[in-house]
Amino acid sequence: MVTNKPNYIIGIDPDTSMSGVASLEVSTRKLKLESLALPLLLDYLQFVKREKQTAQQQEVIVVVEAGWLNTISNYHTAPSRKGQRISKNVGSNHQVGKMIVEMCKHYGIPVELMRPLRKIWKGKDGKITQEELAAFTGITGRNNQEERDAALIAWGWAGLGVRV
C-alpha cells in the first residue's frame, strides 16, 4: 500500500495482445493513452521506475484492472464453443494482468488491484465512449476501449471526480 499520495499514476487494462495504458500526472492532469504489448509495457514500467520514481523522486503507483477478483464469471449462457472461447480469452487476460502485477513488485513499483469498472456509460455494453472520456479529461482524437478503460482507472484512482 502506498503511504504518500502518488503524483504519477499508471492505469492498466490488461489484454493478451495490447494492454491499455494510461499515464497520469495528477498535479497537471496530463493524461497519455497508449496500447502496449506486454514486452513494451514491461520496458515502459522499467523506464518509469528509473525516470519518475528514482531520478525525479516522484511517488508512482500502477493500478491494474483485476478481473480475477470477481467471484463469478459464468459463460454457460453462450453457445458451447463460443462460451469456451470467451472463457479462454478471459483467463488469458487475467494471466497477463497477474504477470504485470508480479513484475511491478519485482521492479519495486507500488501496485494496486482494482476490480473491473462498472458499465455505466453510454457506449455499447455500458462502456465509455470517446466523447464521454473527452468531456472530463480533454483527451480528443482516436483511442480504443482498452485505453479508455485504463484512463478511467488512473483518473478514478487519482480521485479526479469520475464514477468508477
N, C-alpha and C positions, 0 to 999 in steps of 0.2 A: 504494500500500500504506500502511496506517495504521501509524504508529510507536508511538503510545501506545495503551493498551488502551481501547477506547471504552466509555463508560457508557451510551450510548443507541444501541440497535441497531434498525434498521427492516428487517424481513424482508418481502420482496415475492414473491408468486407471481403473475406477470403473466397477464392474461387480456384478451381483446378487449372484453368488456363491463364486468366488475367485477373488478379485481385484489384478491387477498387481501393485507392489510397487517397486520403485527404490529409494534407498537411496544413495545420492552422497555427498562425502566430496570434495568440489570444489578444495581446495588447493592441495590435493594429487591425485585428480581424482579417488579416490577409490569409486567404484560403487558396490552396493549389490542389487541383484534382488531376489524377492520372490513373492509368491502369498498368499494372506491372506483373510480369511473370515472376514466379517465386524466386529464381536466382537474382533477378534485378531488384526485387523487393528486399532481399537479404543484403545486397550491396548497398541499397539506399539506407537501410537501418544502420549498417556499419558507418556510413557517411554521417548520419545524424548523431550517432554516438560520438564520433570523432570531432565533428564541427560544432554541433549545437551543445551537446552535453559536456564535453571535455574542454574544448577550446573557448567557447563562449560562456561556459558555466550556466547554461540555461537549464531550468527544470523541464524535463521532457517526459512524456508518457505516451505509450502506444495503447490504443484501445481497440480490441479485436471483437467483432461480432461473433458470438459463440453459440451457434445454433445447437450444439450438443448439450447445452444446459437445459434445453426444453425437455420435459419429461415424456411428452407424447409427440410422436411423428408417425402418423399412420397413413399409408398409401394403399390400403386394401380396397378403397373405392375405385381406384384406377384399374383399367383392364390389366390382366396378368403381366404381359411383357412391359407395358408402359409403367406400371407400378414398380416393377423390378428395376427398370432403368432409372426412374426417379429416385428410388432408394439408394441405388449405387452412386448416382451423382451427388446426392445429399451427403452420403457417407464420405465420399472423396473430398468434398468441400470442407467437411468437418475436420478431416485429417490434415488438410492444408492449414486450416486455422490453428490446430493444435501444434503443428510444426512451427508456425510463426511465433506462437506464444513461447515455445521451448527455446527458439533461437533468441528471442528478446531477453529471456532470462540468462541464456548463455552469454550474450553480449553485455549484460549488466544494464539493460534499459528497462525501467519500470514498465510493467504491462498490466492491464486490467482487462477483464472479460465483460462483455455486455450482451445481454440476451437480445435476440433478434428484435428489430424495431416493429412497433405496431403499424399495421397497414391502415392508416387514417387519411391518406392523401387522395387526390382526385384522379390519379393515373390508374391504369389497368391493375386490377387486383389490389387496389389501395396503395400502390407505390407512388412515390413522389415524382412529379413532373419537372422538366427543365424550368418551366415558368414559375412553379412554386418555389424551387430552390433559389432562383434568381431574386424572388421577392424579398427574401431576408438575408441573402449572402452577397448579392450583387454579381454573382457568377453568371456570365452570359456565354453564349456560344454552345457548341455541342458538348455533351457529356453523356455517358451511359449510366444505366441503372446502378451498377456496382459503384461507380464514382459518386453518384448522388447519395447512395446509402452510406458510403464512407464519410461524405460531408456531413450527413445528419449525425453520425456517430461522434465526429470531432466537435461539431457545433453544439450538440446537446451536452456532451461531456464538459465542455467549457462553461455551460450554463448561460449561453447566449440567447435564451428565450425561444427555443424551438421545442415543439412537443415530440418527445421520443418515447 
